[in-house]
Every structure is written in C-alpha cells, then in structure tokens.
Amino acid sequence: MMVSIAARYIMPCVCPSFAPNEDRLFRLLQMAEEFKIDGIIYHVLKGCVIYDFELIRVEKIMKGKNIPVLRIETDYSPEDIEQLRTRVEAFVEMLGTRKQK
C-alpha cells in the first residue's frame, strides 16, 4: 500500500529521475501524434544533467518523425530573456517556413 501511495505522488512528476524514461518517451511520441505538433521546445534547467542525457534520445526519436527540437537551457534568470526570445522566435519562424513547404 505504501508503494502505491508513493507512486501516486511521485509519478505525476515529469522529471526523468522519477519516471521510467521509456514511458516518458512513448508518451511524448503519443502527444506529438495526437496534437499534430510542428516542433518541440525542450527545456533544461541549468545543472540538471538528467534532462541533458534524455535530450539525446528525444532528438533521435523526433528526428525519425521529422519533428525539430529546440533545446533551451536556463536557470530562470532575467538575463536570459532576450536570448531566449530570439531563439524561440527564430524556431517558430523556421516551423512556419517548414509548414508552408
């Protein structure tokens, strides 16, 4: 019973250290197809090595589906805002160009 209670509170967490990565990747593919996404913005919290390791697998899987991935690494400091804005705007513009073709 304790395992079930712990799983109930831990499993909703999206951190790869708390959830099986295979299930997370499978769910990511499901959502990509279900919502017909054009691209993924993958956020990595600075210093969180686990997300960095997972990113390689996400990029590989999405490349097979022809879905571009933008990696954003930040620690939520205000100094990042303009650089992030520029990168996200360029990514969205690239997605628009791909969609027109």
Protein Blocks (a to p, Z undefined) as FASTA:
>chain_A
ZZmmmmmmmmmpmbfklpcfklmmmmmmmmmmmnopabdcddddehiaklmmmmmmmmmm
mmmnopacdddddehiaklmmmmmmmmmmmmmmmmmmmmZZ
